[in-house]
């Protein structure tokens, strides 16, 4: 078994027999991705995806005016790909960029279909991952409707503590839907509040 840690992590979504995991390891192709390099570009075929072995990626949509919207971040054990476009058989509309030197295990959609045809665990895994991503999307939409920018930032770091010091502040701002200046003001205000609370407790 080449990737035991990844096997353990993905087995949380569905019980994968060891022999089935070995089949998947044969189909997957390990690939390195340099910092700032793109795993996927807008216009690329969406017929492949990957599991992150090492590193952090950002998933970005670019508007007609050139503005960037960060859809998500992906780190170790998480899936990379243009999922919506993949389901529709359309070219990718998403750019997936490495924020640090990375390694990924790449599969074709045809590889997943082959695995699913051989064992039900892969169907269950794909469904569980899709459900997780749907719930995350719903949660993010709800946060934009109900929470302030400062509350969104607090929840983001509570749920993404593993990304601390690994992603630029401008990307955090883009993910939260605010400017980098706005984010800096929130951070500065929170530091002042924490300092005041610390002084008051002494």
Residue frames as a rotation matrix with the C-alpha (Angstrom) as fourth column:
UNK 1
0.581 0.814 0.000 0.00
0.814 -0.581 0.000 0.00
0.000 0.000 -1.000 0.00
UNK 2
-0.302 -0.773 0.558 1.62
0.787 -0.533 -0.312 3.24
0.539 0.345 0.769 -1.20
UNK 3
-0.607 0.163 0.777 -0.68
-0.263 -0.965 -0.003 5.74
0.750 -0.206 0.629 0.51
UNK 4
-0.506 0.411 -0.758 -1.90
0.729 0.673 -0.122 4.28
0.461 -0.615 -0.640 3.83
UNK 5
-0.800 0.205 -0.564 -2.75
0.287 -0.694 -0.660 7.69
-0.526 -0.690 0.496 5.36
UNK 6
-0.716 0.548 -0.434 -4.95
-0.698 -0.539 0.472 8.55
0.025 0.640 0.768 2.38
UNK 7
-0.551 0.493 -0.673 -6.59
0.099 0.839 0.534 5.13
0.829 0.228 -0.511 2.57
UNK 8
-0.626 0.282 -0.727 -7.49
0.779 0.175 -0.603 5.75
-0.043 -0.943 -0.329 6.22
UNK 9
-0.810 0.289 -0.511 -8.84
-0.134 -0.938 -0.319 9.22
-0.571 -0.190 0.799 5.48
UNK 10
-0.607 0.595 -0.527 -11.04
-0.721 -0.134 0.679 8.21
0.334 0.792 0.511 2.53
UNK 11
-0.665 0.350 -0.660 -12.27
0.351 0.926 0.137 5.14
0.659 -0.141 -0.739 4.38
UNK 12
-0.850 0.397 -0.346 -14.09
0.190 -0.381 -0.905 7.55
-0.491 -0.835 0.248 6.73
UNK 13
-0.473 0.689 -0.549 -16.49
-0.849 -0.522 0.078 8.25
-0.233 0.504 0.832 3.83
UNK 14
0.681 0.636 -0.363 -17.03
-0.704 0.706 -0.082 4.58
0.204 0.311 0.928 2.96
UNK 15
0.373 -0.558 0.741 -15.46
-0.369 0.644 0.670 1.27
-0.851 -0.523 0.034 4.07
UNK 16
0.542 -0.292 -0.788 -12.92
-0.816 0.043 -0.577 0.42
0.202 0.955 -0.215 1.33
UNK 17
0.934 -0.258 0.247 -11.57
0.168 0.927 0.334 -3.15
-0.315 -0.271 0.910 1.26
UNK 18
0.208 -0.946 -0.250 -7.75
-0.248 -0.298 0.922 -3.16
-0.946 -0.130 -0.297 1.09
UNK 19
-0.387 -0.368 0.846 -7.73
0.648 0.544 0.533 -5.03
-0.656 0.754 0.028 -2.22
UNK 20
0.576 0.630 0.520 -10.01
0.817 -0.445 -0.366 -2.39
0.001 0.636 -0.772 -3.73
UNK 21
0.814 -0.342 -0.469 -7.67
-0.150 -0.904 0.399 0.35
-0.561 -0.255 -0.788 -2.53
UNK 22
-0.221 -0.933 0.282 -4.77
0.108 0.264 0.958 -1.41
-0.969 0.242 0.042 -4.21
UNK 23
0.025 0.326 0.945 -6.76
0.976 0.197 -0.093 -1.36
-0.216 0.925 -0.314 -7.47
UNK 24
0.928 0.371 -0.005 -7.21
0.366 -0.917 -0.157 2.38
-0.063 0.143 -0.988 -7.09
UNK 25
0.434 -0.840 -0.327 -3.52
-0.186 -0.439 0.879 2.94
-0.882 -0.320 -0.347 -6.40
UNK 26
-0.328 -0.524 0.786 -2.67
0.645 0.483 0.592 1.21
-0.690 0.701 0.179 -9.67
UNK 27
0.307 0.562 0.768 -5.03
0.944 -0.283 -0.171 3.50
0.121 0.777 -0.617 -11.61
UNK 28
0.938 0.094 -0.333 -3.91
0.190 -0.945 0.268 6.73
-0.289 -0.314 -0.904 -9.92
UNK 29
0.303 -0.851 0.429 -0.93
0.756 -0.060 -0.652 8.66
0.581 0.522 0.625 -11.29
UNK 30
0.397 -0.231 -0.888 1.17
0.734 -0.502 0.458 10.66
-0.552 -0.834 -0.030 -8.85
UNK 31
0.277 -0.236 0.932 1.97
0.717 -0.595 -0.363 14.18
0.640 0.768 0.004 -10.05
UNK 32
-0.346 -0.411 -0.843 3.89
0.831 -0.552 -0.073 17.11
-0.435 -0.726 0.532 -8.58
UNK 33
0.517 0.520 0.680 2.53
0.719 -0.695 -0.015 20.65
0.465 0.496 -0.733 -8.91
UNK 34
-0.584 -0.812 -0.001 4.81
0.711 -0.512 -0.482 23.63
0.391 -0.282 0.876 -8.38
UNK 35
-0.247 0.426 -0.870 3.77
0.641 -0.602 -0.476 26.61
-0.727 -0.675 -0.124 -6.28
UNK 36
-0.205 0.354 -0.912 1.58
-0.427 -0.871 -0.242 28.97
-0.881 0.340 0.330 -8.36
UNK 37
-0.960 -0.076 -0.269 1.20
-0.276 0.412 0.868 26.32
0.044 0.908 -0.417 -11.09
UNK 38
-0.094 0.995 -0.011 -2.27
-0.983 -0.095 -0.158 25.34
-0.159 -0.004 0.987 -12.27
UNK 39
-0.695 0.017 0.719 -3.57
-0.041 0.997 -0.064 21.80
-0.718 -0.074 -0.692 -11.92
UNK 40
-0.142 0.732 0.667 -6.59
0.954 0.280 -0.104 22.80
-0.263 0.622 -0.738 -14.02
UNK 41
-0.930 -0.168 -0.327 -7.23
0.069 -0.954 0.293 25.81
-0.361 0.250 0.898 -16.25
UNK 42
0.089 0.963 -0.253 -10.52
-0.265 -0.222 -0.938 27.30
-0.960 0.151 0.235 -17.49
UNK 43
0.374 0.127 -0.919 -11.27
-0.923 -0.040 -0.382 25.62
-0.085 0.991 0.102 -20.80
UNK 44
-0.755 -0.652 -0.067 -9.49
-0.653 0.758 -0.010 22.38
0.058 0.036 -0.998 -19.89
UNK 45
-0.096 0.678 -0.729 -11.39
-0.209 0.702 0.681 19.12
0.973 0.218 0.074 -20.16
UNK 46
-0.065 0.173 0.983 -13.04
-0.983 -0.179 -0.033 18.30
0.170 -0.969 0.181 -16.83
UNK 47
0.685 0.377 -0.623 -12.49
-0.417 0.905 0.090 14.56
0.597 0.198 0.777 -17.25
UNK 48
-0.102 -0.719 -0.688 -9.92
0.482 0.569 -0.666 14.17
0.870 -0.400 0.288 -14.50
UNK 49
0.779 0.261 0.570 -9.70
-0.374 -0.536 0.757 14.82
0.503 -0.803 -0.320 -10.78
UNK 50
-0.209 -0.917 -0.340 -7.15
0.017 0.345 -0.939 14.30
0.978 -0.202 -0.057 -8.03
UNK 51
0.861 0.272 -0.429 -6.69
0.424 0.082 0.902 13.66
0.281 -0.959 -0.045 -4.34
UNK 52
0.522 -0.682 0.512 -4.26
-0.571 -0.726 -0.384 15.99
0.633 -0.093 -0.768 -2.58
UNK 53
0.510 -0.467 -0.722 -1.32
0.627 0.777 -0.059 14.11
0.588 -0.423 0.689 -1.07
UNK 54
-0.169 -0.607 -0.776 0.59
0.894 -0.427 0.139 17.21
-0.416 -0.670 0.615 0.00
UNK 55
-0.926 -0.284 0.250 -0.01
0.363 -0.852 0.376 20.95
0.107 0.439 0.892 -0.33
UNK 56
-0.189 0.858 -0.478 -2.83
0.401 -0.377 -0.835 23.46
-0.896 -0.350 -0.273 -0.52
UNK 57
-0.753 0.053 0.656 -4.82
0.638 -0.183 0.748 24.56
0.160 0.982 0.104 -3.58
UNK 58
-0.494 0.693 -0.524 -7.30
-0.153 -0.663 -0.732 27.32
-0.856 -0.282 0.434 -4.25
UNK 59
-0.401 0.500 0.768 -10.26
0.895 0.395 0.210 26.90
-0.198 0.771 -0.606 -6.63
UNK 60
-0.574 0.009 -0.819 -10.97
0.052 -0.998 -0.047 30.15
-0.817 -0.070 0.572 -8.48
UNK 61
0.271 0.624 0.733 -13.58
0.937 0.005 -0.350 31.54
-0.222 0.782 -0.583 -10.86
UNK 62
-0.754 -0.529 -0.388 -12.53
0.385 -0.836 0.391 34.57
-0.531 0.145 0.835 -12.93
UNK 63
0.295 0.928 -0.225 -15.23
0.379 -0.330 -0.865 37.01
-0.877 0.170 -0.449 -14.05
UNK 64
0.555 -0.008 0.832 -15.45
0.825 -0.122 -0.552 38.63
0.106 0.993 -0.061 -17.49
UNK 65
0.894 -0.204 0.399 -13.94
-0.200 -0.978 -0.051 41.76
0.401 -0.034 -0.915 -15.90
UNK 66
0.025 -0.969 -0.247 -10.99
-0.094 0.244 -0.965 39.80
0.995 0.047 -0.085 -14.54
UNK 67
0.007 0.037 0.999 -12.13
-0.963 -0.269 0.016 39.70
0.269 -0.962 0.034 -10.91
UNK 68
-0.628 -0.323 -0.708 -11.32
-0.170 0.945 -0.281 36.57
0.760 -0.056 -0.648 -8.93
UNK 69
0.348 0.711 0.611 -13.75
-0.894 0.054 0.446 34.69
0.284 -0.701 0.654 -6.72
UNK 70
-0.760 -0.644 -0.086 -12.21
-0.565 0.720 -0.402 31.98
0.321 -0.257 -0.911 -4.55
UNK 71
0.200 0.900 -0.387 -14.66
-0.570 0.428 0.701 29.09
0.797 0.080 0.599 -4.36
UNK 72
0.993 0.114 0.036 -12.77
-0.102 0.652 0.751 26.82
0.062 -0.749 0.659 -2.00
UNK 73
-0.004 -0.997 0.082 -9.45
-0.991 -0.007 -0.133 25.63
0.133 -0.082 -0.988 -0.64
UNK 74
0.918 0.234 -0.321 -8.31
-0.218 0.972 0.084 22.03
0.332 -0.007 0.943 -0.76
UNK 75
0.038 -0.914 0.404 -5.56
-0.999 -0.050 -0.020 20.41
0.039 -0.402 -0.915 1.32
UNK 76
-0.824 -0.546 -0.151 -4.29
-0.546 0.837 -0.050 16.95
0.153 0.041 -0.987 2.18
UNK 77
-0.849 0.450 0.279 -6.83
0.296 0.840 -0.454 14.17
-0.438 -0.303 -0.846 1.70
UNK 78
0.056 0.908 -0.415 -9.33
-0.071 -0.411 -0.909 16.35
-0.996 0.081 0.041 -0.18
UNK 79
0.080 0.103 0.992 -10.50
0.858 0.499 -0.121 16.13
-0.507 0.861 -0.048 -3.78
UNK 80
-0.466 -0.261 -0.845 -9.57
-0.221 -0.891 0.397 18.48
-0.857 0.371 0.357 -6.62
UNK 81
-0.734 0.180 0.655 -11.62
0.662 0.401 0.633 18.91
-0.149 0.898 -0.413 -9.75
UNK 82
-0.817 0.562 -0.133 -14.28
-0.577 -0.788 0.216 20.89
0.016 0.253 0.967 -11.57
UNK 83
-0.832 0.410 0.373 -17.09
0.180 0.836 -0.518 18.77
-0.524 -0.364 -0.770 -10.15
UNK 84
0.105 0.945 -0.309 -20.09
-0.137 -0.294 -0.946 20.61
-0.985 0.142 0.099 -11.61
UNK 85
0.131 -0.131 -0.983 -18.56
-0.962 -0.257 -0.094 20.73
-0.240 0.957 -0.160 -15.09
UNK 86
-0.869 -0.493 0.037 -17.54
-0.482 0.862 0.158 17.09
-0.110 0.119 -0.987 -14.76
UNK 87
-0.475 0.773 0.421 -21.13
0.218 0.566 -0.795 16.04
-0.853 -0.285 -0.438 -14.15
UNK 88
0.506 0.727 -0.465 -22.30
-0.202 -0.424 -0.883 18.06
-0.839 0.540 -0.067 -17.16
UNK 89
0.307 -0.485 0.819 -19.50
0.825 0.564 0.025 16.93
-0.474 0.668 0.574 -19.46
UNK 90
0.953 0.055 0.299 -18.43
0.199 -0.857 -0.476 20.56
0.230 0.513 -0.827 -20.01
UNK 91
-0.008 -0.990 0.138 -14.96
0.480 -0.125 -0.868 22.15
0.877 0.059 0.477 -20.07
UNK 92
-0.121 -0.125 -0.985 -13.73
0.991 -0.081 -0.111 23.50
-0.066 -0.989 0.134 -16.77
UNK 93
0.531 0.264 0.805 -14.73
0.292 -0.949 0.118 27.02
0.796 0.173 -0.581 -15.75
UNK 94
0.988 -0.149 0.042 -12.50
-0.071 -0.192 0.979 26.75
-0.138 -0.970 -0.201 -12.69
UNK 95
0.238 -0.970 -0.050 -8.80
-0.382 -0.047 -0.923 27.45
0.893 0.239 -0.382 -12.20
UNK 96
0.988 -0.004 -0.155 -7.12
0.137 0.491 0.860 25.25
0.073 -0.871 0.485 -9.59
UNK 97
0.400 -0.865 0.302 -3.82
-0.317 -0.440 -0.840 26.73
0.860 0.241 -0.450 -8.40
UNK 98
0.353 -0.401 -0.845 -1.25
0.803 0.593 0.054 25.35
0.479 -0.698 0.532 -5.97
UNK 99
0.879 -0.017 0.476 -0.46
-0.216 -0.905 0.367 27.76
0.425 -0.426 -0.799 -3.14
UNK 100
0.249 -0.859 0.447 2.61
-0.813 0.066 0.579 25.76
-0.527 -0.508 -0.682 -2.13
UNK 101
-0.571 -0.483 -0.664 4.63
-0.770 0.595 0.229 22.91
0.285 0.642 -0.712 -3.69
UNK 102
0.147 0.816 0.560 2.21
-0.857 0.388 -0.340 20.00
-0.494 -0.430 0.756 -3.91
UNK 103
-0.955 -0.260 -0.141 1.73
-0.296 0.832 0.469 16.36
-0.005 0.490 -0.872 -4.82
UNK 104
-0.011 0.998 0.064 -1.53
-0.907 0.017 -0.421 14.88
-0.421 -0.062 0.905 -6.06
UNK 105
-0.754 -0.057 0.654 -2.86
0.130 0.964 0.233 11.48
-0.643 0.261 -0.720 -7.09
UNK 106
-0.473 0.505 -0.722 -4.63
-0.801 -0.588 0.113 11.94
-0.367 0.632 0.683 -10.42
UNK 107
-0.523 0.419 0.742 -7.51
0.388 0.893 -0.230 9.85
-0.759 0.167 -0.629 -11.78
UNK 108
-0.916 0.391 -0.094 -9.58
-0.242 -0.350 0.905 10.00
0.321 0.852 0.415 -14.93
UNK 109
-0.161 0.941 0.298 -13.35
-0.952 -0.069 -0.297 9.96
-0.259 -0.332 0.907 -14.63
UNK 110
0.368 0.254 -0.894 -13.14
-0.640 0.767 -0.045 6.68
0.675 0.588 0.445 -16.58
UNK 111
-0.671 -0.652 -0.354 -10.98
-0.135 0.577 -0.806 5.26
0.729 -0.493 -0.475 -13.76
UNK 112
-0.754 0.460 0.470 -13.67
-0.584 -0.139 -0.800 6.04
-0.303 -0.877 0.373 -11.19
UNK 113
0.254 0.892 -0.374 -16.32
-0.967 0.234 -0.098 4.48
0.000 0.387 0.922 -13.42
UNK 114
-0.013 -0.359 -0.933 -14.18
-0.364 0.871 -0.330 1.35
0.931 0.336 -0.143 -13.69
UNK 115
-0.937 -0.344 0.051 -13.81
-0.148 0.259 -0.954 1.18
0.315 -0.902 -0.294 -9.92
UNK 116
-0.427 0.857 0.288 -17.53
-0.825 -0.239 -0.512 1.75
-0.370 -0.456 0.810 -9.36
UNK 117
0.322 0.542 -0.777 -18.37
-0.831 0.555 0.043 -1.08
0.454 0.632 0.629 -11.76
UNK 118
-0.263 -0.555 -0.789 -16.15
-0.132 0.831 -0.541 -3.42
0.956 -0.038 -0.292 -9.73
UNK 119
-0.565 0.048 -0.823 -17.25
0.771 0.384 -0.508 -2.67
0.292 -0.922 -0.254 -6.18
UNK 120
0.406 0.881 0.241 -20.08
0.682 -0.468 0.562 -0.78
0.609 -0.064 -0.791 -4.47
UNK 121
0.213 -0.355 -0.910 -17.70
0.865 -0.364 0.345 0.94
-0.454 -0.861 0.230 -2.00
UNK 122
-0.806 -0.583 0.105 -16.67
0.554 -0.680 0.481 3.40
-0.209 0.446 0.870 -4.70
UNK 123
-0.239 0.824 0.514 -20.28
0.474 -0.363 0.802 4.33
0.848 0.435 -0.304 -5.44
UNK 124
0.623 0.461 -0.632 -20.79
0.756 -0.148 0.637 4.94
0.200 -0.875 -0.441 -1.73
UNK 125
-0.218 -0.803 -0.555 -17.57
0.816 -0.462 0.348 6.98
-0.535 -0.377 0.756 -1.51
UNK 126
-0.818 -0.076 0.571 -18.51
0.476 -0.648 0.595 9.17
0.324 0.758 0.566 -4.48
UNK 127
0.173 0.965 0.198 -21.97
0.511 -0.260 0.819 9.76
0.842 -0.041 -0.538 -3.06
UNK 128
0.503 -0.014 -0.864 -20.64
0.852 -0.158 0.498 10.63
-0.144 -0.987 -0.067 0.40
UNK 129
-0.588 -0.779 -0.216 -18.13
0.693 -0.624 0.361 13.11
-0.416 0.063 0.907 -1.02
UNK 130
-0.615 0.437 0.656 -20.82
0.411 -0.533 0.740 14.70
0.673 0.725 0.148 -3.23
UNK 131
0.482 0.831 -0.277 -23.13
0.658 -0.135 0.741 15.05
0.579 -0.539 -0.612 -0.23
UNK 132
0.115 -0.530 -0.841 -20.37
0.878 -0.341 0.335 16.67
-0.464 -0.777 0.426 1.82
UNK 133
-0.852 -0.483 0.202 -19.63
0.516 -0.706 0.485 19.21
-0.091 0.517 0.851 -0.93
UNK 134
-0.201 0.866 0.458 -23.34
0.471 -0.324 0.820 19.99
0.859 0.380 -0.343 -1.31
UNK 135
0.598 0.438 -0.671 -23.69
0.782 -0.137 0.608 20.63
0.175 -0.888 -0.424 2.42
UNK 136
-0.290 -0.788 -0.543 -20.60
0.785 -0.520 0.335 22.85
-0.547 -0.329 0.770 2.43
UNK 137
-0.800 0.056 0.598 -22.00
0.441 -0.620 0.649 24.86
0.407 0.783 0.471 -0.48
UNK 138
0.254 0.965 0.057 -25.33
0.544 -0.191 0.817 25.28
0.799 -0.177 -0.574 1.33
UNK 139
0.405 -0.171 -0.898 -23.55
0.880 -0.196 0.434 26.32
-0.250 -0.966 0.072 4.50
UNK 140
-0.680 -0.729 -0.078 -21.49
0.670 -0.661 0.337 28.93
-0.297 0.177 0.938 2.67
UNK 141
-0.503 0.582 0.639 -24.56
0.365 -0.527 0.768 30.42
0.784 0.619 0.053 1.00
UNK 142
0.547 0.722 -0.424 -26.31
0.669 -0.073 0.739 30.57
0.503 -0.688 -0.523 4.39
UNK 143
-0.022 -0.653 -0.757 -23.28
0.905 -0.334 0.262 32.31
-0.424 -0.680 0.598 5.93
UNK 144
-0.859 -0.297 0.417 -23.36
0.477 -0.759 0.442 35.03
0.186 0.579 0.794 3.25
UNK 145
-0.102 0.921 0.375 -27.04
0.298 -0.332 0.895 35.62
0.949 0.204 -0.241 3.99
UNK 146
0.742 0.591 -0.317 -26.92
0.380 0.019 0.925 35.55
0.552 -0.807 -0.210 7.78
UNK 147
0.459 -0.645 -0.611 -23.42
0.815 0.032 0.578 36.40
-0.354 -0.763 0.541 9.04
UNK 148
0.881 -0.297 -0.369 -21.34
-0.340 -0.939 -0.054 39.55
-0.330 0.173 -0.928 9.01
UNK 149
0.577 -0.747 -0.331 -17.90
-0.315 0.171 -0.933 39.51
0.754 0.643 -0.137 7.39
UNK 150
-0.275 -0.700 0.658 -16.29
-0.899 -0.056 -0.435 39.33
0.342 -0.712 -0.614 10.83
UNK 151
0.263 0.452 0.852 -18.49
-0.711 0.688 -0.146 36.37
-0.652 -0.567 0.503 11.81
UNK 152
0.971 0.051 -0.235 -17.68
-0.213 0.635 -0.743 34.63
0.111 0.771 0.627 8.51
UNK 153
0.152 -0.988 -0.037 -13.96
-0.587 -0.060 -0.807 35.12
0.795 0.145 -0.589 9.17
UNK 154
-0.234 -0.204 0.951 -14.27
-0.957 0.222 -0.188 33.69
-0.173 -0.954 -0.247 12.69
UNK 155
0.645 0.537 0.544 -16.12
-0.435 0.843 -0.316 30.62
-0.628 -0.033 0.778 11.42
UNK 156
0.796 -0.398 -0.456 -13.67
-0.376 0.265 -0.888 30.18
0.475 0.878 0.061 8.52
UNK 157
-0.212 -0.969 0.126 -10.66
-0.724 0.069 -0.686 29.90
0.656 -0.237 -0.716 10.84
UNK 158
-0.048 0.267 0.963 -12.56
-0.871 0.461 -0.171 27.73
-0.489 -0.846 0.210 13.30
UNK 159
0.790 0.465 0.400 -13.23
-0.208 0.817 -0.538 25.24
-0.577 0.342 0.742 10.49
UNK 160
0.853 -0.517 0.063 -9.92
0.209 0.230 -0.951 25.67
0.477 0.824 0.304 8.60
UNK 161
0.812 -0.566 0.145 -7.32
-0.417 -0.388 0.822 25.91
-0.408 -0.728 -0.551 11.34
UNK 162
0.392 -0.676 0.624 -5.12
0.543 0.717 0.436 23.49
-0.743 0.168 0.648 9.34
UNK 163
0.449 -0.183 0.875 -4.72
0.826 -0.288 -0.484 26.22
0.341 0.940 0.022 6.70
UNK 164
0.952 -0.082 -0.293 -3.40
0.090 -0.844 0.529 28.85
-0.291 -0.530 -0.796 9.12
UNK 165
0.225 -0.891 -0.395 -0.26
-0.469 -0.455 0.757 30.53
-0.854 0.015 -0.520 7.68
UNK 166
-0.448 -0.379 0.810 -0.63
0.437 0.697 0.568 28.46
-0.780 0.608 -0.147 4.49
UNK 167
0.079 0.530 0.844 -2.92
0.991 -0.136 -0.007 30.74
0.111 0.837 -0.536 2.47
UNK 168
-0.834 -0.457 0.310 -2.45
0.452 -0.887 -0.091 34.44
0.317 0.064 0.946 1.62
UNK 169
-0.612 0.601 -0.514 -4.68
0.293 -0.432 -0.853 37.00
-0.734 -0.673 0.088 3.28
UNK 170
-0.616 0.384 -0.688 -5.90
-0.730 -0.607 0.315 38.22
-0.297 0.696 0.654 -0.12
UNK 171
-0.709 0.360 -0.607 -7.26
-0.165 0.751 0.639 34.73
0.685 0.553 -0.473 -0.86
UNK 172
-0.702 0.491 -0.516 -9.03
0.696 0.320 -0.643 34.58
-0.151 -0.811 -0.566 2.49
UNK 173
-0.587 0.469 -0.660 -10.60
-0.220 -0.877 -0.427 37.96
-0.779 -0.105 0.618 1.68
UNK 174
-0.659 0.315 -0.683 -11.67
-0.725 -0.028 0.688 36.76
0.198 0.949 0.247 -1.78
UNK 175
-0.768 0.381 -0.514 -13.23
0.358 0.922 0.147 33.64
0.530 -0.071 -0.845 -0.26
UNK 176
-0.555 0.538 -0.634 -15.16
0.686 -0.136 -0.715 35.74
-0.471 -0.832 -0.293 2.26
UNK 177
0.150 0.642 0.752 -16.35
0.942 -0.324 0.088 38.17
0.300 0.695 -0.653 -0.42
UNK 178
0.884 0.061 -0.464 -14.60
0.255 -0.893 0.369 41.23
-0.392 -0.445 -0.805 1.01
UNK 179
0.716 -0.685 0.132 -11.60
-0.229 -0.410 -0.883 43.34
0.659 0.602 -0.451 0.03
UNK 180
0.073 -0.791 -0.607 -8.14
0.714 0.466 -0.522 42.73
0.696 -0.395 0.599 1.46
UNK 181
-0.685 -0.260 0.681 -8.34
-0.157 -0.859 -0.487 46.17
0.711 -0.441 0.547 3.09
UNK 182
0.268 0.887 0.377 -11.63
-0.724 -0.073 0.686 45.21
0.636 -0.457 0.622 4.72
UNK 183
0.679 -0.081 -0.730 -10.10
0.335 0.919 0.209 42.01
0.653 -0.387 0.651 6.04
UNK 184
-0.413 -0.910 -0.045 -7.11
0.528 -0.198 -0.826 43.91
0.742 -0.365 0.562 7.46
UNK 185
-0.424 0.334 0.842 -9.49
-0.593 -0.805 0.020 46.24
0.684 -0.491 0.540 9.32
UNK 186
0.692 0.709 -0.137 -11.36
-0.404 0.538 0.740 43.30
0.598 -0.457 0.659 10.82
UNK 187
0.362 -0.646 -0.673 -8.12
0.648 0.693 -0.317 41.65
0.671 -0.321 0.669 11.93
UNK 188
-0.642 -0.630 0.438 -6.82
0.178 -0.678 -0.713 44.91
0.746 -0.380 0.547 13.44
UNK 189
-0.033 0.725 0.687 -10.10
-0.750 -0.473 0.462 45.50
0.660 -0.500 0.560 15.28
UNK 190
0.798 0.335 -0.501 -10.08
-0.014 0.841 0.541 41.99
0.603 -0.424 0.676 16.71
UNK 191
-0.089 -0.917 -0.389 -6.50
0.684 0.228 -0.693 42.40
0.724 -0.328 0.607 17.92
UNK 192
-0.628 -0.087 0.773 -7.42
-0.318 -0.878 -0.357 45.64
0.711 -0.470 0.524 19.68
UNK 193
0.414 0.873 0.259 -10.41
-0.683 0.110 0.722 43.96
0.601 -0.476 0.642 21.31
UNK 194
0.650 -0.232 -0.723 -8.30
0.407 0.911 0.073 41.02
0.642 -0.342 0.687 22.45
UNK 195
-0.474 -0.877 0.079 -5.63
0.458 -0.322 -0.829 43.36
0.752 -0.357 0.554 23.84
UNK 196
-0.363 0.422 0.830 -8.25
-0.652 -0.752 0.097 45.37
0.666 -0.506 0.549 25.71
UNK 197
0.726 0.656 -0.207 -9.80
-0.361 0.620 0.697 42.20
0.586 -0.431 0.686 27.14
UNK 198
0.268 -0.730 -0.629 -6.35
0.638 0.624 -0.451 41.02
0.722 -0.281 0.633 28.24
UNK 199
-0.672 -0.518 0.530 -5.61
0.039 -0.739 -0.673 44.33
0.740 -0.432 0.516 29.97
UNK 200
0.038 0.803 0.595 -8.98
-0.760 -0.363 0.539 44.29
0.648 -0.473 0.597 31.72
UNK 201
0.774 0.291 -0.562 -8.36
0.014 0.880 0.474 40.82
0.633 -0.375 0.677 33.13
UNK 202
-0.152 -0.933 -0.326 -5.06
0.575 0.185 -0.797 41.82
0.804 -0.308 0.509 34.72
